[in-house]
């Protein structure tokens, strides 16, 4: 039993709720509200500030700080893993931190958040699904929901409660390194598939031990920022210079639908809208999101994002909290130049005491946070269920991923019906940097933040998939550089090396010369070439594509390369359609559907 000292009759109500009496089920909204109101009455200012504070676990000074400060949430940012990165260790780490949280005076459990944006992608052994750009090409809302549901189960298996997904951006400039996190340039498609993802992650019942809390991000407009206005003169975290009419038409609908579907949380965007930081914009966060759209969950900031608001750190706190931020991802990364959580909490308290932040705003934020914790069953089930660990990387989930891969592939060229390839009677050359590289195949946000070229997790590469698909008598020759091989047809896997936000911003979307040289070596021998392109966005290939016999845009498919071989050999006839227009030149960015493109939105061949 949990030992809590109570001062009033209302606290007895709290105690009964904590014991999980049958009459206190989370599907009773009035009981949940009464529970939270009673708890807030017991809280000190310090405890309220603690609930509004989120820290990355890797930056905890001492584990006892969790109970000392009463943190409302921890997270694992990209690469913030247990010492041994394997599923059971994640669950044990979660439980360790949760036990410490329950040592606090009021025994309020932690919410633990993570960026599981294409599967439980921080965890070695998890199923890695295609990034959203690939899912957008499937045009299959039911499949997207299935992918999200499988992801949620793998996340829940490690104890983690909260997924910072889906991204509901509507990207229009592919120089942005987060393009692949968007489903499409088309608002309606983003709205449809984003909603499907929310239903998959969170389920119809928020109190579901096999689901997680979803997070609609980033509010709002990060997909439409202008190149040259972002960090280092690029695009990430830049300025969205559009009218409110255009904001509401292009960028708001996916978020409006998310609210209607009951999404639990929102994450504010790094960017500015007409030169005002979204984290500082009360009109966006409170007037539109909470008041007009009626959002009842809570808003979390992005990583150290309030520090980008002009002014000193105390004014950053005051402005962002008053604007409508309910929980601040501090995250305590002093060694990276960010502010410490101790400083954040001290200045936050000063701001309340001097009247800069009304206590009513604090109480509103804390109530939103605690209600989500109560409604999701966290008070009743604060620890991991390690019986679920068998679902991580399960065959069932890998089959869902394989289906997502094959449905995401977009066939853009197929001269002389080169594809599908026969499974016998031919010598097949497999070449290119991506042919046997799970890291390149999966892209950013895979095991580490930016992703890595090396194979860091379990999966099937294109080379392995081809070898397993063909008749045993078929000779499959592998050459990374395309030299010193002879054969009837070549499958060349090329594309972008892994990247994520900021690092992925590029002024030039041309292909790597080493990749083009591989194709050149093979074509010099008159070998027909099937190009499989791994990329997080359309690349500029206008001057090269004439030399290729077939082109499959594979995006960033994840760990299940057999989805690619299914299409190569005709076990599945391609159905993917471009969810982004494919420009002829970089000068056509930001994209406009009225331009004459190399390939148009919706293009895609079949057999």
Secondary structure, DSSP 8 states (H G I E B T S, - for coil): -------SHHHHHHHHHHTT-GGG-TT-HHHHHHHHHHHHHH--HHHHHHHTEEEEGGG-S-TTHHHHHT-SEEEE-TT---SS-SHHHHHHHHHHHHHHHTTSTT----EEEE--SSBSTTSTTS-B---HHHHHHHT-HHHHHHHHHHHHHHHHHTT--EE---B------TTSTTGGGSS-S-HHHHHHHHHHHHHHHH-SSS--TT--B-EEEEETTGGG--TTSSGGGSSTT-EE---HHHIIIIIIHHHHHHHHTT-SEEEE-SSEETTEEGGG-HIIIIIIIIIIS---SEEE--TTGGGGSSS-HHHHHHHHHHHT--BEE----GGGT---HHHHHHHHHHHHHTTSS-HHHHHHHHHHHHHHHHHTTTTT--S--GGGGGGTT-HHHHHHHHHHHHHH-EEEEEGGG--S--SSSS-EEEESTTTT-HHHHH-SSSSSSS--SS--S--B-HHHHHHHHS-TTS-EEEETTS-S---SEEEEEEE-----TTTT--S--B--HHHHHHHHHHHTTT-EEEEEEE-SS--B-TTTGGG-SEEEEEES--SBTHHHHHHHTTSS------SS-B-SSGGG-S--TTS--SB-TT--B--
